[in-house]
Amino acid sequence: MLESSVAHFYDDLADDYHLIYADWDTSMRRQGEALDALIGEDRAAVLDCSCGIGTQAIGLALRGHRVTGTDLSPRAAARAGREAAHRNVRLRTAAADMRRLPFPDAQFDVVVCADNALPHLLTEQDIHAALAEMRRVLRPAGLLLVSTRPYDDLLRNRPASAPPQVHRPADGEERTVSFQLWHWHDDGERYDLEHFQLLPAGREWHVKVRRTTYWALGRDRLAGLVTDAGFVDAEWRIPQETGFFQPLLMAHADP
């Protein structure tokens, strides 16, 4: 099942997730600042419904927002809570499927679904269910922020891999390397991802491999699904405009 396979991928990655960043704390603060500028209000009630180990959620909490983080992976959500506490910020976390959010209606000012999480859902039915839940828990005119990979560009040439990322730790620690191989399905839209991490082991390297699947949703298609779910004013913003590392789709709950 999709739910169990995605949860397993992130459960297995949770302890090593920070290693995909050159400097996780720097990325956390930079992404929090970029999202905070788009939110444009102080102490907003924010739900990060794909919080992972807390990159965006902690970044927003550091900016003074009242953040709740949920993730399909119990291990990732639990680590997000620990990492927030370590940085002396409050972050409520729970394991939850974005298609079935455990919150009352109209509870949040902002819902964030960042870092290419939504494309783990492989059918329009599942994406509509997730977006409908995000709409339900938002207050009237509340803000939705969704980020994905730049799929319009990627669909033109369907790359077989993504560039390696090198984690540059503090002095005295060794570097780690992460990279991805992509295997495109016959439909030309969905792809299986193999995520490799090379971890130093003395004079050798220890390799961890994890696998999951994504749906490469183009901008117009995702904007249409967001509109169908009850949002208005859907607008894509590119990284050069926002300072966020991925394209962002902004929309508001229909008031």
N, C-alpha and C positions, 0 to 999 in steps of 0.2 A: 504494500500500500504506500501511496505517496507520503502520507502523514508520518508513518513510521520510518521510511527511508530518509526523509529530510531531517527528522528529529535525530536519527542515528548519526547522520553526517555531522551535525553541529554538536551533538553530545561528544562525539569522538574528537572534534576539533577544539572544543571549549578551552582546554588547558593550554593549547598552542596558538590560539587565534591571534593574540597580540603579535606573534612573530611574522604575520603577513605585512606589518607596518615597519618602515624604517625606524620610526620612533612613535610608539602608540600614544603616549601622553600628548605629544605635539599634535598628532592627527586629531585626537579627541578634542583638544581645545580649539583647533582651527575649525573643525566641523561644527562644534557648538556655537562658535562665534558667527559662522555663516548662517546657520539655521536661526539663531537668535535675531539676526538682522531681518530675516524674512518674516518672523513672527511679529516683530514690531511692537510688542507690549511687554510690560514687566510682570513677572510672577504668573505667567500663564499656566493653566492646568493642562499638561501635555501627556498624551499617551504615545509611547514608542512601542508599537505593536509587533516589532521585529527587532528587539533590542540587542540580540546577541549577547556579547559580554559587556555591552554598555557604551560603545564608542560614542554614539550620538546622545544617548540618554544621560550619561554622566557629563558630557560636554554641555548639554542644556541645563542640567542641575547646577553646574559650576557657574552658569550665567544667572542663576537665581530663580529658575522656573521650578514649578512643582510637578515633578516628573514621576510617572508610573511606567515601568518597563515590563513587557510580556514577550515571551518567545516560545516557539514550539519545543525548543530544547530545554529541558529542566536544568541540565548542567550549565548551559550558557547563562540562563536567567539567574541562577544561583551565584555564578561568578560575578555577574554584573552587580548584584547586591553587595558582594564582598568588596569589589573594587571601589564602589561608591563610598562605602564605609571607610575604607582605607584613605580616601581623599577627603573625608569629613564632610560629605554631602549626603543628603537624604534621597534615596531612590527606592521606592516600593517595587518589588519584582514578583512575578509569578509566571509559571508555565501555562501557556494558553495558545490555542489555535486562533489565528486572526479571522478565521471564518466563523468562530463561535466565541466572541469576546465576553468575559465574565463581568460585565459592568452594566449598570442601569443606563437607560436612555439619557442623552444630552448631558453627559458628565464632564466632557473635556472641551477646552477651547481650541486645542490643536491635536491632530493625530499625525504622527510621523511613521512612515513605512519606507525606510531608507536602505541603501547599500544592496540594491538588486534583489530584495527579498520577495516582492510580489511575483516576479517571474518564476519562482519555484512552483507556482500553481499553473497547471498545464492545460486547463480547459477554461472556456469563457464562463461556464457555470460556477467553477470554484472562484475565479477572480471576481465575478459579480457578487458571490456570497461574502467574500472578504470586504469588498468595497461597501456593500450594503451595511455590514457591521460597523465599519469605520464611520459611515454616515449616521448610523443610529446612535453611536455614543458621542457624537459631536453636538455641541449646542448649535442653535440656529446661527447661520453665517460663520460657523467655526471653520478653521483652516485645515486643509489636507495637504501634506507634503509627501510626495512619493518620488524616490530616486531609483533609476535603473542604469544599466550600462547604455552607451550610445548605440542603441540597436539599429537605428536607420543606417548608420555607417557600417556596422558589423554585418548586416544582412546583405550588403552589396558584394562583399568578398568572402564571407563566411570563413574567418581565420581558423587555423587548426590549433593555435596555441595563443597564450597571453604572455607578455614579457615577464621575465623573472623579477621577483621583489626580494631585496636583501634587507634583513633586519640588522641594524647597526646598534648593538647593545652598548652598555656602559663599559668603561675601561676594565680590562681583565676578563671580559666575557667574549665568547666566540660568536661569529656571525652565523646566521641561518639563512637559507634560501628557499623561497616558495615560487612555484610556477604551475601553470595549468595547461592541460591538453583538452581540446574540444573535439567531440565527435558528433557531427551534424546528422540528424535524422533525415529520412527520405523526404519528409514534408518541407525541408529547407528552413524550418522555423525553430524547432526544438533541438536541443543538443545535450549530450551527456558530457559532463565535466569531470576530468580526473585532476584532483588537486594534490600536488606533490610537495612535500616539505623535506628538505635536506638538513638534518640536524647533526652537528659535529659530534663525533664519538672517537676521541683520541686522534689518531692519524687517519681515520676512516670517516665515512659519512653514514649515518643511519637514515633510511628513507621511509617516510610514512606516506601512504596513498589513500585518499578518500574520494568517493564518487557520489555524484548527485546529478540532477537533470534540471534544465531551465527551458523556458519558452521566451524566445527573442521577440518581444512585443515592440513593434514600431510605435512611434510617437502618436500618430493619428489614431491608430487602433486603440491604444491605451487611453487616450483622451476621450474617445467615444465611449469606452466602457465606464470611465469615471462619470461622464455626463449621464449615461443610462442609469447609474446607481444613485442619482439624485443630487449631484454636485453641479455647480454653475461656475462660469468664468474660468474654465480650465485653461491653463497657460503653461507652456514649457519655458524654463529658464536655463540657460547654458552656464557651464562653470565660469566662463569669462565674465559673466554678469554677477554671479552670486558668490564666487569664491569657494563653493562646494565642489567636491571632486567629481561628481556625476551630474548629468542632466537632471533637473528637478521639475516635476509636474506639480503645480500649485492649483488648487481649486477650493471653493467654499461650499459648505453645506447650504442647500437651498433654504433661505430664511422663511 
